[in-house]
Amino acid sequence: MRDGPWTTRLYIFDATDHHECLVIEARDHASYGVSYDWLNDRELFVRCWWGRILSTDFVLDTETSRLIYIQDADYLRLILPPES
């Protein structure tokens, strides 16, 4: 274990051509890391936490290497006390 920030790499290989590889790299993220889920056989959902309340979500089309969706999230309003 070492102190952060951390870098995470996801390697996505083509099942038909093992010489083809798509690399996703998240640099300087928080210790909460990077999570991912396959939505179907070609779309990958990735969430990267930059801190306790900041993250980025995106959906990647792995066949074309294009982003389908990307959105930053800031959860600061969830942890602040309600305004009166």
HTML snippet that shows the backbone in 3Dmol.js (N, CA, C, O; Angstrom):
<script src="https://3Dmol.org/build/3Dmol-min.js"></script>
<div id="view" style="width:600px;height:400px;position:relative"></div>
<script>
const pdb = `
ATOM      1  N   MET A   1       0.841  -1.181   0.000  1.00  0.00           N
ATOM      2  CA  MET A   1       0.000   0.000   0.000  1.00  0.00           C
ATOM      3  C   MET A   1       0.880   1.236   0.000  1.00  0.00           C
ATOM      4  O   MET A   1       1.870   1.306   0.728  1.00  0.00           O
ATOM      5  N   ARG A   2       0.524   2.183  -0.798  1.00  0.00           N
ATOM      6  CA  ARG A   2       1.242   3.446  -0.810  1.00  0.00           C
ATOM      7  C   ARG A   2       0.218   4.571  -0.781  1.00  0.00           C
ATOM      8  O   ARG A   2      -0.960   4.369  -1.078  1.00  0.00           O
ATOM      9  N   ASP A   3       0.681   5.743  -0.421  1.00  0.00           N
ATOM     10  CA  ASP A   3      -0.209   6.898  -0.402  1.00  0.00           C
ATOM     11  C   ASP A   3      -0.569   7.300  -1.822  1.00  0.00           C
ATOM     12  O   ASP A   3       0.217   7.124  -2.753  1.00  0.00           O
ATOM     13  N   GLY A   4      -1.773   7.842  -1.973  1.00  0.00           N
ATOM     14  CA  GLY A   4      -2.271   8.275  -3.271  1.00  0.00           C
ATOM     15  C   GLY A   4      -1.656   9.590  -3.681  1.00  0.00           C
ATOM     16  O   GLY A   4      -0.818  10.124  -2.954  1.00  0.00           O
ATOM     17  N   PRO A   5      -2.034  10.119  -4.799  1.00  0.00           N
ATOM     18  CA  PRO A   5      -3.093   9.632  -5.672  1.00  0.00           C
ATOM     19  C   PRO A   5      -2.675   8.395  -6.471  1.00  0.00           C
ATOM     20  O   PRO A   5      -1.491   8.083  -6.603  1.00  0.00           O
ATOM     21  N   TRP A   6      -3.679   7.713  -6.992  1.00  0.00           N
ATOM     22  CA  TRP A   6      -3.459   6.446  -7.684  1.00  0.00           C
ATOM     23  C   TRP A   6      -3.771   6.559  -9.166  1.00  0.00           C
ATOM     24  O   TRP A   6      -4.437   7.494  -9.610  1.00  0.00           O
ATOM     25  N   THR A   7      -3.278   5.587  -9.918  1.00  0.00           N
ATOM     26  CA  THR A   7      -3.597   5.450 -11.340  1.00  0.00           C
ATOM     27  C   THR A   7      -4.124   4.045 -11.565  1.00  0.00           C
ATOM     28  O   THR A   7      -3.550   3.070 -11.080  1.00  0.00           O
ATOM     29  N   THR A   8      -5.230   3.947 -12.310  1.00  0.00           N
ATOM     30  CA  THR A   8      -5.829   2.650 -12.638  1.00  0.00           C
ATOM     31  C   THR A   8      -5.910   2.521 -14.145  1.00  0.00           C
ATOM     32  O   THR A   8      -6.275   3.470 -14.840  1.00  0.00           O
ATOM     33  N   ARG A   9      -5.567   1.342 -14.651  1.00  0.00           N
ATOM     34  CA  ARG A   9      -5.679   1.056 -16.084  1.00  0.00           C
ATOM     35  C   ARG A   9      -6.603  -0.140 -16.289  1.00  0.00           C
ATOM     36  O   ARG A   9      -6.481  -1.164 -15.616  1.00  0.00           O
ATOM     37  N   LEU A  10      -7.521   0.011 -17.225  1.00  0.00           N
ATOM     38  CA  LEU A  10      -8.384  -1.090 -17.646  1.00  0.00           C
ATOM     39  C   LEU A  10      -7.945  -1.497 -19.049  1.00  0.00           C
ATOM     40  O   LEU A  10      -7.861  -0.657 -19.945  1.00  0.00           O
ATOM     41  N   TYR A  11      -7.669  -2.771 -19.237  1.00  0.00           N
ATOM     42  CA  TYR A  11      -7.265  -3.302 -20.536  1.00  0.00           C
ATOM     43  C   TYR A  11      -8.420  -4.113 -21.105  1.00  0.00           C
ATOM     44  O   TYR A  11      -8.892  -5.058 -20.474  1.00  0.00           O
ATOM     45  N   ILE A  12      -8.871  -3.743 -22.292  1.00  0.00           N
ATOM     46  CA  ILE A  12      -9.989  -4.427 -22.939  1.00  0.00           C
ATOM     47  C   ILE A  12      -9.458  -5.042 -24.227  1.00  0.00           C
ATOM     48  O   ILE A  12      -9.072  -4.342 -25.162  1.00  0.00           O
ATOM     49  N   PHE A  13      -9.451  -6.375 -24.248  1.00  0.00           N
ATOM     50  CA  PHE A  13      -8.937  -7.097 -25.406  1.00  0.00           C
ATOM     51  C   PHE A  13     -10.067  -7.532 -26.313  1.00  0.00           C
ATOM     52  O   PHE A  13     -11.165  -7.847 -25.854  1.00  0.00           O
ATOM     53  N   ASP A  14      -9.789  -7.547 -27.604  1.00  0.00           N
ATOM     54  CA  ASP A  14     -10.732  -8.030 -28.606  1.00  0.00           C
ATOM     55  C   ASP A  14     -10.652  -9.553 -28.634  1.00  0.00           C
ATOM     56  O   ASP A  14      -9.571 -10.120 -28.791  1.00  0.00           O
ATOM     57  N   ALA A  15     -11.786 -10.207 -28.484  1.00  0.00           N
ATOM     58  CA  ALA A  15     -11.814 -11.678 -28.443  1.00  0.00           C
ATOM     59  C   ALA A  15     -11.398 -12.292 -29.777  1.00  0.00           C
ATOM     60  O   ALA A  15     -10.910 -13.421 -29.809  1.00  0.00           O
ATOM     61  N   THR A  16     -11.584 -11.567 -30.871  1.00  0.00           N
ATOM     62  CA  THR A  16     -11.247 -12.121 -32.183  1.00  0.00           C
ATOM     63  C   THR A  16      -9.815 -11.796 -32.609  1.00  0.00           C
ATOM     64  O   THR A  16      -9.256 -12.475 -33.470  1.00  0.00           O
ATOM     65  N   ASP A  17      -9.221 -10.759 -32.011  1.00  0.00           N
ATOM     66  CA  ASP A  17      -7.857 -10.365 -32.362  1.00  0.00           C
ATOM     67  C   ASP A  17      -7.111  -9.989 -31.090  1.00  0.00           C
ATOM     68  O   ASP A  17      -7.288  -8.887 -30.570  1.00  0.00           O
ATOM     69  N   HIS A  18      -6.289 -10.884 -30.589  1.00  0.00           N
ATOM     70  CA  HIS A  18      -5.606 -10.686 -29.321  1.00  0.00           C
ATOM     71  C   HIS A  18      -4.498  -9.631 -29.387  1.00  0.00           C
ATOM     72  O   HIS A  18      -3.891  -9.299 -28.369  1.00  0.00           O
ATOM     73  N   HIS A  19      -4.238  -9.113 -30.579  1.00  0.00           N
ATOM     74  CA  HIS A  19      -3.252  -8.044 -30.714  1.00  0.00           C
ATOM     75  C   HIS A  19      -3.892  -6.661 -30.569  1.00  0.00           C
ATOM     76  O   HIS A  19      -3.191  -5.657 -30.443  1.00  0.00           O
ATOM     77  N   GLU A  20      -5.221  -6.615 -30.588  1.00  0.00           N
ATOM     78  CA  GLU A  20      -5.961  -5.372 -30.407  1.00  0.00           C
ATOM     79  C   GLU A  20      -6.283  -5.202 -28.924  1.00  0.00           C
ATOM     80  O   GLU A  20      -6.782  -6.128 -28.282  1.00  0.00           O
ATOM     81  N   CYS A  21      -5.996  -4.016 -28.380  1.00  0.00           N
ATOM     82  CA  CYS A  21      -6.250  -3.758 -26.969  1.00  0.00           C
ATOM     83  C   CYS A  21      -6.616  -2.290 -26.798  1.00  0.00           C
ATOM     84  O   CYS A  21      -5.932  -1.403 -27.308  1.00  0.00           O
ATOM     85  N   LEU A  22      -7.695  -2.048 -26.079  1.00  0.00           N
ATOM     86  CA  LEU A  22      -8.113  -0.701 -25.727  1.00  0.00           C
ATOM     87  C   LEU A  22      -7.728  -0.472 -24.271  1.00  0.00           C
ATOM     88  O   LEU A  22      -8.039  -1.296 -23.412  1.00  0.00           O
ATOM     89  N   VAL A  23      -7.052   0.640 -23.984  1.00  0.00           N
ATOM     90  CA  VAL A  23      -6.596   0.937 -22.626  1.00  0.00           C
ATOM     91  C   VAL A  23      -7.314   2.182 -22.127  1.00  0.00           C
ATOM     92  O   VAL A  23      -7.305   3.223 -22.785  1.00  0.00           O
ATOM     93  N   ILE A  24      -7.932   2.065 -20.963  1.00  0.00           N
ATOM     94  CA  ILE A  24      -8.552   3.206 -20.291  1.00  0.00           C
ATOM     95  C   ILE A  24      -7.708   3.485 -19.061  1.00  0.00           C
ATOM     96  O   ILE A  24      -7.467   2.589 -18.252  1.00  0.00           O
ATOM     97  N   GLU A  25      -7.256   4.730 -18.917  1.00  0.00           N
ATOM     98  CA  GLU A  25      -6.400   5.077 -17.788  1.00  0.00           C
ATOM     99  C   GLU A  25      -7.017   6.233 -17.013  1.00  0.00           C
ATOM    100  O   GLU A  25      -7.337   7.273 -17.588  1.00  0.00           O
ATOM    101  N   ALA A  26      -7.180   6.050 -15.719  1.00  0.00           N
ATOM    102  CA  ALA A  26      -7.656   7.103 -14.817  1.00  0.00           C
ATOM    103  C   ALA A  26      -6.486   7.476 -13.916  1.00  0.00           C
ATOM    104  O   ALA A  26      -5.992   6.647 -13.151  1.00  0.00           O
ATOM    105  N   ARG A  27      -6.048   8.723 -14.010  1.00  0.00           N
ATOM    106  CA  ARG A  27      -4.882   9.176 -13.246  1.00  0.00           C
ATOM    107  C   ARG A  27      -5.308  10.043 -12.071  1.00  0.00           C
ATOM    108  O   ARG A  27      -6.287  10.787 -12.142  1.00  0.00           O
ATOM    109  N   ASP A  28      -4.554   9.927 -11.002  1.00  0.00           N
ATOM    110  CA  ASP A  28      -4.709  10.779  -9.821  1.00  0.00           C
ATOM    111  C   ASP A  28      -6.089  10.686  -9.185  1.00  0.00           C
ATOM    112  O   ASP A  28      -6.637  11.697  -8.746  1.00  0.00           O
ATOM    113  N   HIS A  29      -6.655   9.486  -9.130  1.00  0.00           N
ATOM    114  CA  HIS A  29      -7.956   9.330  -8.490  1.00  0.00           C
ATOM    115  C   HIS A  29      -7.793   8.979  -7.013  1.00  0.00           C
ATOM    116  O   HIS A  29      -6.693   8.682  -6.546  1.00  0.00           O
ATOM    117  N   ALA A  30      -8.903   9.020  -6.298  1.00  0.00           N
ATOM    118  CA  ALA A  30      -8.894   8.752  -4.864  1.00  0.00           C
ATOM    119  C   ALA A  30      -8.791   7.257  -4.594  1.00  0.00           C
ATOM    120  O   ALA A  30      -8.844   6.441  -5.514  1.00  0.00           O
ATOM    121  N   SER A  31      -8.645   6.916  -3.337  1.00  0.00           N
ATOM    122  CA  SER A  31      -8.481   5.512  -2.953  1.00  0.00           C
ATOM    123  C   SER A  31      -9.737   4.686  -3.189  1.00  0.00           C
ATOM    124  O   SER A  31      -9.679   3.458  -3.142  1.00  0.00           O
ATOM    125  N   TYR A  32     -10.868   5.330  -3.440  1.00  0.00           N
ATOM    126  CA  TYR A  32     -12.119   4.603  -3.699  1.00  0.00           C
ATOM    127  C   TYR A  32     -12.067   3.903  -5.039  1.00  0.00           C
ATOM    128  O   TYR A  32     -12.829   2.972  -5.299  1.00  0.00           O
ATOM    129  N   GLY A  33     -11.167   4.358  -5.881  1.00  0.00           N
ATOM    130  CA  GLY A  33     -10.874   3.627  -7.100  1.00  0.00           C
ATOM    131  C   GLY A  33     -11.814   3.824  -8.252  1.00  0.00           C
ATOM    132  O   GLY A  33     -12.573   4.790  -8.326  1.00  0.00           O
ATOM    133  N   VAL A  34     -11.734   2.864  -9.155  1.00  0.00           N
ATOM    134  CA  VAL A  34     -12.493   2.864 -10.387  1.00  0.00           C
ATOM    135  C   VAL A  34     -13.310   1.582 -10.416  1.00  0.00           C
ATOM    136  O   VAL A  34     -12.780   0.494 -10.190  1.00  0.00           O
ATOM    137  N   SER A  35     -14.601   1.713 -10.696  1.00  0.00           N
ATOM    138  CA  SER A  35     -15.450   0.525 -10.832  1.00  0.00           C
ATOM    139  C   SER A  35     -16.003   0.497 -12.252  1.00  0.00           C
ATOM    140  O   SER A  35     -16.115   1.531 -12.910  1.00  0.00           O
ATOM    141  N   TYR A  36     -16.339  -0.682 -12.706  1.00  0.00           N
ATOM    142  CA  TYR A  36     -16.856  -0.817 -14.068  1.00  0.00           C
ATOM    143  C   TYR A  36     -17.817  -1.992 -14.140  1.00  0.00           C
ATOM    144  O   TYR A  36     -17.718  -2.943 -13.364  1.00  0.00           O
ATOM    145  N   ASP A  37     -18.739  -1.912 -15.073  1.00  0.00           N
ATOM    146  CA  ASP A  37     -19.715  -2.971 -15.348  1.00  0.00           C
ATOM    147  C   ASP A  37     -19.982  -2.995 -16.837  1.00  0.00           C
ATOM    148  O   ASP A  37     -20.111  -1.951 -17.476  1.00  0.00           O
ATOM    149  N   TRP A  38     -20.064  -4.194 -17.383  1.00  0.00           N
ATOM    150  CA  TRP A  38     -20.455  -4.338 -18.780  1.00  0.00           C
ATOM    151  C   TRP A  38     -21.965  -4.175 -18.877  1.00  0.00           C
ATOM    152  O   TRP A  38     -22.709  -4.850 -18.167  1.00  0.00           O
ATOM    153  N   LEU A  39     -22.421  -3.281 -19.752  1.00  0.00           N
ATOM    154  CA  LEU A  39     -23.848  -3.092 -19.972  1.00  0.00           C
ATOM    155  C   LEU A  39     -24.377  -4.095 -20.998  1.00  0.00           C
ATOM    156  O   LEU A  39     -25.508  -4.568 -20.895  1.00  0.00           O
ATOM    157  N   ASN A  40     -23.555  -4.405 -21.973  1.00  0.00           N
ATOM    158  CA  ASN A  40     -23.841  -5.445 -22.963  1.00  0.00           C
ATOM    159  C   ASN A  40     -22.496  -5.894 -23.524  1.00  0.00           C
ATOM    160  O   ASN A  40     -21.462  -5.646 -22.904  1.00  0.00           O
ATOM    161  N   ASP A  41     -22.489  -6.544 -24.674  1.00  0.00           N
ATOM    162  CA  ASP A  41     -21.231  -7.100 -25.186  1.00  0.00           C
ATOM    163  C   ASP A  41     -20.266  -6.060 -25.740  1.00  0.00           C
ATOM    164  O   ASP A  41     -19.127  -6.398 -26.063  1.00  0.00           O
ATOM    165  N   ARG A  42     -20.690  -4.797 -25.861  1.00  0.00           N
ATOM    166  CA  ARG A  42     -19.779  -3.782 -26.386  1.00  0.00           C
ATOM    167  C   ARG A  42     -19.742  -2.483 -25.600  1.00  0.00           C
ATOM    168  O   ARG A  42     -18.863  -1.656 -25.842  1.00  0.00           O
ATOM    169  N   GLU A  43     -20.671  -2.269 -24.658  1.00  0.00           N
ATOM    170  CA  GLU A  43     -20.712  -1.024 -23.904  1.00  0.00           C
ATOM    171  C   GLU A  43     -20.270  -1.241 -22.464  1.00  0.00           C
ATOM    172  O   GLU A  43     -20.744  -2.150 -21.782  1.00  0.00           O
ATOM    173  N   LEU A  44     -19.350  -0.387 -22.013  1.00  0.00           N
ATOM    174  CA  LEU A  44     -18.762  -0.497 -20.690  1.00  0.00           C
ATOM    175  C   LEU A  44     -19.080   0.765 -19.886  1.00  0.00           C
ATOM    176  O   LEU A  44     -18.803   1.879 -20.330  1.00  0.00           O
ATOM    177  N   PHE A  45     -19.666   0.579 -18.700  1.00  0.00           N
ATOM    178  CA  PHE A  45     -19.923   1.689 -17.784  1.00  0.00           C
ATOM    179  C   PHE A  45     -18.761   1.777 -16.804  1.00  0.00           C
ATOM    180  O   PHE A  45     -18.375   0.769 -16.212  1.00  0.00           O
ATOM    181  N   VAL A  46     -18.197   2.977 -16.623  1.00  0.00           N
ATOM    182  CA  VAL A  46     -17.066   3.189 -15.725  1.00  0.00           C
ATOM    183  C   VAL A  46     -17.378   4.345 -14.786  1.00  0.00           C
ATOM    184  O   VAL A  46     -17.890   5.381 -15.210  1.00  0.00           O
ATOM    185  N   ARG A  47     -17.064   4.157 -13.497  1.00  0.00           N
ATOM    186  CA  ARG A  47     -17.189   5.231 -12.500  1.00  0.00           C
ATOM    187  C   ARG A  47     -15.841   5.404 -11.821  1.00  0.00           C
ATOM    188  O   ARG A  47     -15.263   4.447 -11.307  1.00  0.00           O
ATOM    189  N   CYS A  48     -15.347   6.641 -11.825  1.00  0.00           N
ATOM    190  CA  CYS A  48     -14.067   6.962 -11.210  1.00  0.00           C
ATOM    191  C   CYS A  48     -14.287   8.014 -10.133  1.00  0.00           C
ATOM    192  O   CYS A  48     -14.839   9.082 -10.400  1.00  0.00           O
ATOM    193  N   TRP A  49     -13.851   7.706  -8.911  1.00  0.00           N
ATOM    194  CA  TRP A  49     -13.975   8.630  -7.790  1.00  0.00           C
ATOM    195  C   TRP A  49     -12.717   9.465  -7.675  1.00  0.00           C
ATOM    196  O   TRP A  49     -11.613   8.928  -7.578  1.00  0.00           O
ATOM    197  N   TRP A  50     -12.885  10.801  -7.685  1.00  0.00           N
ATOM    198  CA  TRP A  50     -11.770  11.735  -7.554  1.00  0.00           C
ATOM    199  C   TRP A  50     -11.568  12.151  -6.102  1.00  0.00           C
ATOM    200  O   TRP A  50     -10.514  12.676  -5.744  1.00  0.00           O
ATOM    201  N   GLY A  51     -12.557  11.921  -5.283  1.00  0.00           N
ATOM    202  CA  GLY A  51     -12.527  12.252  -3.862  1.00  0.00           C
ATOM    203  C   GLY A  51     -13.761  11.649  -3.208  1.00  0.00           C
ATOM    204  O   GLY A  51     -14.425  10.798  -3.799  1.00  0.00           O
ATOM    205  N   ARG A  52     -14.069  12.086  -1.994  1.00  0.00           N
ATOM    206  CA  ARG A  52     -15.218  11.513  -1.296  1.00  0.00           C
ATOM    207  C   ARG A  52     -16.545  11.888  -1.926  1.00  0.00           C
ATOM    208  O   ARG A  52     -17.514  11.136  -1.818  1.00  0.00           O
ATOM    209  N   ILE A  53     -16.607  13.049  -2.591  1.00  0.00           N
ATOM    210  CA  ILE A  53     -17.887  13.515  -3.119  1.00  0.00           C
ATOM    211  C   ILE A  53     -17.845  13.857  -4.605  1.00  0.00           C
ATOM    212  O   ILE A  53     -18.834  14.359  -5.139  1.00  0.00           O
ATOM    213  N   LEU A  54     -16.753  13.605  -5.274  1.00  0.00           N
ATOM    214  CA  LEU A  54     -16.625  13.911  -6.699  1.00  0.00           C
ATOM    215  C   LEU A  54     -16.326  12.652  -7.495  1.00  0.00           C
ATOM    216  O   LEU A  54     -15.442  11.874  -7.137  1.00  0.00           O
ATOM    217  N   SER A  55     -17.067  12.458  -8.574  1.00  0.00           N
ATOM    218  CA  SER A  55     -16.825  11.300  -9.433  1.00  0.00           C
ATOM    219  C   SER A  55     -17.152  11.658 -10.875  1.00  0.00           C
ATOM    220  O   SER A  55     -17.765  12.687 -11.158  1.00  0.00           O
ATOM    221  N   THR A  56     -16.730  10.790 -11.770  1.00  0.00           N
ATOM    222  CA  THR A  56     -17.072  10.887 -13.184  1.00  0.00           C
ATOM    223  C   THR A  56     -17.594   9.532 -13.628  1.00  0.00           C
ATOM    224  O   THR A  56     -16.981   8.498 -13.362  1.00  0.00           O
ATOM    225  N   ASP A  57     -18.737   9.549 -14.308  1.00  0.00           N
ATOM    226  CA  ASP A  57     -19.323   8.343 -14.895  1.00  0.00           C
ATOM    227  C   ASP A  57     -19.253   8.465 -16.404  1.00  0.00           C
ATOM    228  O   ASP A  57     -19.471   9.542 -16.960  1.00  0.00           O
ATOM    229  N   PHE A  58     -18.947   7.353 -17.069  1.00  0.00           N
ATOM    230  CA  PHE A  58     -19.037   7.374 -18.525  1.00  0.00           C
ATOM    231  C   PHE A  58     -19.365   5.992 -19.056  1.00  0.00           C
ATOM    232  O   PHE A  58     -19.118   4.973 -18.410  1.00  0.00           O
ATOM    233  N   VAL A  59     -19.937   5.991 -20.264  1.00  0.00           N
ATOM    234  CA  VAL A  59     -20.231   4.763 -20.995  1.00  0.00           C
ATOM    235  C   VAL A  59     -19.407   4.813 -22.268  1.00  0.00           C
ATOM    236  O   VAL A  59     -19.457   5.786 -23.020  1.00  0.00           O
ATOM    237  N   LEU A  60     -18.650   3.752 -22.498  1.00  0.00           N
ATOM    238  CA  LEU A  60     -17.746   3.670 -23.637  1.00  0.00           C
ATOM    239  C   LEU A  60     -18.188   2.576 -24.589  1.00  0.00           C
ATOM    240  O   LEU A  60     -18.445   1.446 -24.173  1.00  0.00           O
ATOM    241  N   ASP A  61     -18.277   2.913 -25.862  1.00  0.00           N
ATOM    242  CA  ASP A  61     -18.499   1.906 -26.905  1.00  0.00           C
ATOM    243  C   ASP A  61     -17.130   1.316 -27.223  1.00  0.00           C
ATOM    244  O   ASP A  61     -16.296   1.988 -27.831  1.00  0.00           O
ATOM    245  N   THR A  62     -16.889   0.082 -26.826  1.00  0.00           N
ATOM    246  CA  THR A  62     -15.557  -0.513 -26.965  1.00  0.00           C
ATOM    247  C   THR A  62     -15.223  -0.911 -28.401  1.00  0.00           C
ATOM    248  O   THR A  62     -14.053  -1.123 -28.718  1.00  0.00           O
ATOM    249  N   GLU A  63     -16.213  -1.016 -29.266  1.00  0.00           N
ATOM    250  CA  GLU A  63     -15.920  -1.345 -30.665  1.00  0.00           C
ATOM    251  C   GLU A  63     -15.418  -0.130 -31.433  1.00  0.00           C
ATOM    252  O   GLU A  63     -14.556  -0.257 -32.303  1.00  0.00           O
ATOM    253  N   THR A  64     -15.955   1.049 -31.115  1.00  0.00           N
ATOM    254  CA  THR A  64     -15.558   2.265 -31.834  1.00  0.00           C
ATOM    255  C   THR A  64     -14.620   3.140 -31.007  1.00  0.00           C
ATOM    256  O   THR A  64     -14.071   4.112 -31.527  1.00  0.00           O
ATOM    257  N   SER A  65     -14.428   2.816 -29.740  1.00  0.00           N
ATOM    258  CA  SER A  65     -13.608   3.600 -28.801  1.00  0.00           C
ATOM    259  C   SER A  65     -14.155   5.005 -28.594  1.00  0.00           C
ATOM    260  O   SER A  65     -13.395   5.937 -28.330  1.00  0.00           O
ATOM    261  N   ARG A  66     -15.451   5.158 -28.711  1.00  0.00           N
ATOM    262  CA  ARG A  66     -16.095   6.463 -28.533  1.00  0.00           C
ATOM    263  C   ARG A  66     -16.921   6.489 -27.255  1.00  0.00           C
ATOM    264  O   ARG A  66     -17.520   5.492 -26.853  1.00  0.00           O
ATOM    265  N   LEU A  67     -16.934   7.666 -26.629  1.00  0.00           N
ATOM    266  CA  LEU A  67     -17.765   7.845 -25.451  1.00  0.00           C
ATOM    267  C   LEU A  67     -19.214   8.052 -25.870  1.00  0.00           C
ATOM    268  O   LEU A  67     -19.503   8.875 -26.738  1.00  0.00           O
ATOM    269  N   ILE A  68     -20.116   7.309 -25.257  1.00  0.00           N
ATOM    270  CA  ILE A  68     -21.548   7.458 -25.512  1.00  0.00           C
ATOM    271  C   ILE A  68     -22.133   8.460 -24.524  1.00  0.00           C
ATOM    272  O   ILE A  68     -23.041   9.222 -24.858  1.00  0.00           O
ATOM    273  N   TYR A  69     -21.601   8.448 -23.302  1.00  0.00           N
ATOM    274  CA  TYR A  69     -22.117   9.293 -22.222  1.00  0.00           C
ATOM    275  C   TYR A  69     -20.975   9.599 -21.274  1.00  0.00           C
ATOM    276  O   TYR A  69     -20.145   8.736 -20.986  1.00  0.00           O
ATOM    277  N   ILE A  70     -20.936  10.843 -20.785  1.00  0.00           N
ATOM    278  CA  ILE A  70     -19.982  11.204 -19.740  1.00  0.00           C
ATOM    279  C   ILE A  70     -20.621  12.294 -18.887  1.00  0.00           C
ATOM    280  O   ILE A  70     -21.208  13.244 -19.404  1.00  0.00           O
ATOM    281  N   GLN A  71     -20.496  12.137 -17.566  1.00  0.00           N
ATOM    282  CA  GLN A  71     -21.093  13.104 -16.649  1.00  0.00           C
ATOM    283  C   GLN A  71     -20.295  13.143 -15.359  1.00  0.00           C
ATOM    284  O   GLN A  71     -19.982  12.101 -14.784  1.00  0.00           O
ATOM    285  N   ASP A  72     -19.965  14.350 -14.904  1.00  0.00           N
ATOM    286  CA  ASP A  72     -19.332  14.526 -13.600  1.00  0.00           C
ATOM    287  C   ASP A  72     -20.419  14.623 -12.538  1.00  0.00           C
ATOM    288  O   ASP A  72     -21.511  15.129 -12.796  1.00  0.00           O
ATOM    289  N   ALA A  73     -20.109  14.135 -11.347  1.00  0.00           N
ATOM    290  CA  ALA A  73     -21.052  14.198 -10.227  1.00  0.00           C
ATOM    291  C   ALA A  73     -20.377  14.870  -9.045  1.00  0.00           C
ATOM    292  O   ALA A  73     -19.217  14.600  -8.733  1.00  0.00           O
ATOM    293  N   ASP A  74     -21.128  15.752  -8.392  1.00  0.00           N
ATOM    294  CA  ASP A  74     -20.666  16.446  -7.191  1.00  0.00           C
ATOM    295  C   ASP A  74     -21.750  16.269  -6.135  1.00  0.00           C
ATOM    296  O   ASP A  74     -22.841  16.824  -6.261  1.00  0.00           O
ATOM    297  N   TYR A  75     -21.451  15.497  -5.095  1.00  0.00           N
ATOM    298  CA  TYR A  75     -22.430  15.154  -4.066  1.00  0.00           C
ATOM    299  C   TYR A  75     -22.356  16.074  -2.853  1.00  0.00           C
ATOM    300  O   TYR A  75     -22.819  15.707  -1.773  1.00  0.00           O
ATOM    301  N   LEU A  76     -21.780  17.262  -3.014  1.00  0.00           N
ATOM    302  CA  LEU A  76     -21.641  18.191  -1.900  1.00  0.00           C
ATOM    303  C   LEU A  76     -22.995  18.554  -1.293  1.00  0.00           C
ATOM    304  O   LEU A  76     -23.115  18.626  -0.070  1.00  0.00           O
ATOM    305  N   ARG A  77     -23.998  18.781  -2.107  1.00  0.00           N
ATOM    306  CA  ARG A  77     -25.327  19.163  -1.601  1.00  0.00           C
ATOM    307  C   ARG A  77     -25.948  18.073  -0.749  1.00  0.00           C
ATOM    308  O   ARG A  77     -26.812  18.365   0.078  1.00  0.00           O
ATOM    309  N   LEU A  78     -25.539  16.832  -0.924  1.00  0.00           N
ATOM    310  CA  LEU A  78     -26.095  15.741  -0.129  1.00  0.00           C
ATOM    311  C   LEU A  78     -25.550  15.705   1.298  1.00  0.00           C
ATOM    312  O   LEU A  78     -26.199  15.178   2.202  1.00  0.00           O
ATOM    313  N   ILE A  79     -24.362  16.264   1.494  1.00  0.00           N
ATOM    314  CA  ILE A  79     -23.763  16.180   2.819  1.00  0.00           C
ATOM    315  C   ILE A  79     -23.892  17.482   3.618  1.00  0.00           C
ATOM    316  O   ILE A  79     -23.562  17.515   4.803  1.00  0.00           O
ATOM    317  N   LEU A  80     -24.374  18.558   2.972  1.00  0.00           N
ATOM    318  CA  LEU A  80     -24.566  19.819   3.671  1.00  0.00           C
ATOM    319  C   LEU A  80     -25.868  19.776   4.474  1.00  0.00           C
ATOM    320  O   LEU A  80     -26.817  19.103   4.074  1.00  0.00           O
ATOM    321  N   PRO A  81     -25.920  20.489   5.602  1.00  0.00           N
ATOM    322  CA  PRO A  81     -27.185  20.533   6.345  1.00  0.00           C
ATOM    323  C   PRO A  81     -28.253  21.267   5.540  1.00  0.00           C
ATOM    324  O   PRO A  81     -27.927  22.146   4.743  1.00  0.00           O
ATOM    325  N   PRO A  82     -29.525  20.916   5.738  1.00  0.00           N
ATOM    326  CA  PRO A  82     -30.582  21.584   4.974  1.00  0.00           C
ATOM    327  C   PRO A  82     -30.692  23.067   5.329  1.00  0.00           C
ATOM    328  O   PRO A  82     -30.467  23.470   6.470  1.00  0.00           O
ATOM    329  N   GLU A  83     -31.040  23.856   4.329  1.00  0.00           N
ATOM    330  CA  GLU A  83     -31.221  25.281   4.569  1.00  0.00           C
ATOM    331  C   GLU A  83     -32.569  25.523   5.232  1.00  0.00           C
ATOM    332  O   GLU A  83     -33.560  24.871   4.901  1.00  0.00           O
ATOM    333  N   SER A  84     -32.599  26.466   6.171  1.00  0.00           N
ATOM    334  CA  SER A  84     -33.884  26.750   6.824  1.00  0.00           C
ATOM    335  C   SER A  84     -34.454  28.070   6.380  1.00  0.00           C
ATOM    336  O   SER A  84     -35.529  28.461   6.833  1.00  0.00           O
TER     337      SER A  84
END
`;
const viewer = $3Dmol.createViewer("view");
viewer.addModel(pdb, "pdb");
viewer.setStyle({}, {cartoon: {color: "spectrum"}});
viewer.zoomTo();
viewer.render();
</script>
